[in-house]
């Protein structure tokens, strides 16, 4: 052992101090996540500094909770920026919670298959009427209209232990929103046809002055002044009651695509760019006279395409989609109508997540981690 090595920890010592196995430390070295301070040029033996113990323990903890390799690497790079690491942890926790909710729903379906004669299980929810209306608005634009894909012609209503998630997609865009609430019953899902979704939105709309009350803050209330929507999922139907007025819908008999798998495949755990934008300002820029656009045809229909890029300060800007891009310049082409739909009313702070010109773009609300849209890019 050299004098330098006497001041270092062997790979075995770091394994014992961190909780990682020796083989795991070798893997993280090969992956570029946790490189040793020194590698013996003859034996190939790895040596680590005392300062690498805490990073190794961080890696061990993230590994135990199933954090993907890219997320572990990002957490290590930002370990001195706690806010960034907390964001990664929150995103991973949501993935774990989503996976548990999926498992519960699937187990409920399996139990029904095993014992179809079993008494029908009913799930009841109590939600904010205002929040449910906002969630419907956040996903309605993404409902598919292709008659050859009826499975996409509705909104997935996915009941979770503490609320409900709404999902819609037409293959070119996907929208997700969530409403917290009180749930009594097992997790369950139902695919509501678009006609029923539109009827639901009308039921949730601010009623006239004679049949309900409106809060001073603009919230929608029932006859008793409450902001409540009751949802019951049972016996192959979904019933929503608002201010004593029920709406019953029969779900579509299709299995909605596994949108979580699609999201994992299309969106990386850590996007290359996370750009805060003012929703109103971006909407104004997209609708201004003279905004640079080009035209692309898809399935015989022509669409206006805009391009988003970054300026020298890393801030978002509209660029000419027909212009030449530099070798390192980021340009993402998007259907202008789809992007405006994803922005919604355009109010509030948004976060745009980009990974490159051929990767999907995510539009997230800064104040709601559960509400987001994903748009497929248009090749420029």
Secondary structure, DSSP 8 states (H G I E B T S, - for coil): --HHHHTSEEHHHHHHHHS--HHHHHHHHHTTSS--SEE-TTT--EEE-TTHHHHHHHHHHHHHTT--HHHHHHHHHTTT-HHHHHHHHHHHHHHHHHHHHHHHHHHHHHHHHH-TTS----EEEEEEHHHHHHHHHHHHTT----TT-GGGSEEEEEEETTEEEEEEE-SSEEEEEEEEEEEES---EEEEEHHHHHHHHHHHS---TTT-EE-TTS-EE-TTS--EEEEEEETTEEEEEETTEEEEE---SS----HHHHHHHHS-SS-SEEEEEEHHHHHHHHHSTT---EEEEETTEEEEEEEEEE-TTS-EEEE-TTS---TT--EEEEEHHHHHHHHTT--SEEEEEE--TTS-EEEEETTEEEEEEEE--B--
